[in-house]
Amino acid sequence: FEDLEEIIIAVDADSAGIRLRNELINRLGAERCRVVTYGPECKDANEHLCKYGIASLRIAIEQAAEVPLEGIFTATDSVSYTHLTLPTTSRV
């Protein structure tokens, strides 16, 4: 796995799957991992496939979310934080 720039993790959404996902992220590096989220009430890829079809499963995989990195903030985070922390000014 050392030569891969991106790793998509698609595990079951139960407690064992979540533990596996977290361990894989820890071992492979959060900066390279993306995590698949299944449709409502789907615990795994097979349930998503049966309920929503192959096209939807492909979309779920293509839209796998980046793993947030601790201590790293995006521009969106900065805008949200700035909006929350800057005092408002009043015009006189």
SULKABEL-V836981 format. One record per pair of residues at least 24 apart in sequence whose ideal C-beta (glycine too) atoms are under 7 Angstrom apart, sorted by sequence separation. I is the first residue (numbers start at 1). J is the second residue. D is the distance in Angstrom with one decimal. If there is no record, write none. Layout:
{{I	J	D} {I	J	D}}
This chain:
{{9	33	5.7} {36	60	5.5} {7	32	5.2} {9	34	7.0} {13	38	6.1} {36	61	5.6} {6	32	5.9} {7	33	5.2} {8	34	5.1} {9	35	5.1} {10	36	4.0} {1	28	5.9} {5	32	6.4} {9	36	6.8} {4	32	6.7} {6	34	6.4} {8	36	6.4} {36	64	4.7} {37	65	6.5} {14	43	5.7} {35	64	5.8} {13	43	4.7} {34	64	3.8} {35	65	5.5} {12	43	5.7} {13	44	6.7} {34	65	6.2} {12	44	4.5} {34	66	5.6} {35	67	6.3} {33	67	4.9} {10	45	5.6} {30	67	4.3} {31	69	6.2} {30	69	5.5} {25	67	5.6} {10	61	6.6} {8	61	6.2} {8	64	4.9}}
